[in-house]
Amino acid sequence: MNETFAYKMASFASLEEDCRELQDKEFIAHLFELALPQQRAYNAVMERHSGNPVGVEYRHKNKSTSWAFVLPDASEPGRHRVQYFDEHGFFSHHAEDTLEDAVQEMVRNGYVTEEKGVLSRVSKTEVWRRGMERCFLMMQVGQGKITYAEYLAKAA
């Protein structure tokens, strides 16, 4: 492997370490062939933003309406969160111990195409408003404030 990277994914660094003991050059080449696309994507994200891509939206490589971004986690101070969203609103998040781990998680999940400003654009739509309204109702179900039947009636 001839490429060098300023920013390495933990899994890539581990692979480099593990392969030092392997003798089968073809197998080593195969392992790096599988790992390189994610490593290149991670390095590109980190280099483009000088190691701090907080708040920059990335589109999924295979989904035209699915995005993610990394931010400090408000519910777990000191950690970082990958926040996922689509045209209907926020649909998931995942907290990691470090910014680097959060960016690696985002990249591993296929969010590698930068699309700055998409959250601002999408969040102004009627589809987003309705989606977030349903999300709020589902949170009320989770908090025991309304029943699921009430959710269905209000979300219709």
N, C-alpha and C positions, 0 to 999 in steps of 0.2 A: 504494500500500500504506500503510494508516494505522496498522497495529499496530506497537508498539514492544516489544522484548524485552530483558530484563535479560541473558539468556544467548542467544547466537546460535551456531548451528551454522556451521562454517566454510563449508560449501557454500551456506548461506543468505546469509551476508555476501558471498560471492563473487558470488552471483546479484544481490544489490542493486547491487554495484559494476558488474557487466557490463551491467545494464539501464539504467544512466545514459546509455549511448551509443545505446540502441535508440530508434527513433521509433515503432514500431508498438505502440500502447497496448493493443490487444486481445491481442497476442502476449505482452506483458509481464504482463498480467493472468492469462493462461493459465499462464505459468511460475510465477507466485506461487501460483496455485491448486494447482498440483502440489506445490510446496515447503512450503506453510504447515502441512499436518498434521504433518509431521515436526518442523518448527521449533517449533510449539506444544507438541508432546509433549516435546521436549528442554527447552524453557524451563520447562515444568511440573515435570519431574523435578528440574531444577537448583534452581528456586525453592523447591520443597517441602522440599528438604534443604540449603538455604543454600549451594548450589554443591558439596556434598560427599555424594553418595548412595552412598558406599562401603558395601558389604554389604547394601544393600536389594534384595530380590528383585523382579523384574518378570516378569510372565507375557506370553507372546506374544499379540498381539491376535487371532490366528486359531486358536491351538492351546491347548486347555485344560490340557494337561499338558506344557508346555515353558516353561522359565524361564531367566533370566539375572541375573547381578549383576556389579558392578564391584568390584575389589579391587586393592591393590598387587600387582604381579607378583613372587612370591618367586624365580623363576628368572632374572628380568632386573631387578635392583634399579633403582629410579628410574622404571620404566615401570608402566603399569596394565593389568590384564587384564580382559576380559569373559569370565566363566565361564558356560558353558551347561550345563543339566542338564534331565533329565526324570524320570519316575517310576522309570527303570531306573538312574539314576546320571548322573555327569558324562559328557558326550559330546563336548565341544569347548571350546576357548578361543582367544582372540585377544588378543595384546598390542599396546598402543598406547603412544606416547611420553608422552602426558599423560592425566590423569584426564578432562579434557573430551573428548579424542579417543575414549577408551574409552566414555564415556557416549553420544557421538554414534554410535558403531558399534552399540551395543546398541539405540538408538532406530531407526537405519536398518534394523536387522534385525527390527523389529516388536515388540520387548520394551518395552511402554509402560504396562502395567497393573500398578500396584504390588500386591504380595501378600506382605507381610511375614510372615516365619516359615515359609514353605512348605518351605524346605530342612530345617528341623528336623523338620517333620511327615513329609515324604516319606522322609527318610533313616532313619526308624524302621521302615519297612515291609519285608516279606519280598521284595517285588519289587525294591526298592532293593538289599538285601543280595545277592541273586542277580546283579543287574546289575553291581554293583561287583566281585563275585567273578569274573565273566567279564572285566571290564576288567583286573583284576589278572593273570588268565591271559594275556590278549592282550599285556599289557606284558612278560610273561615270554617270549612268542614273539618280540616285538620285540628283546629283549635276548639272544636266542639260548639261553635257558635251557631251553626246551622247544620241541618241533616243533609245527607247526600240527595235525598228526594227534593229538598229545598234548593240545593245547588242545581239539580237538573231543571227545575222549574224556572229559576232565575237565569240560567245560562242559555235557555232556549231562544 
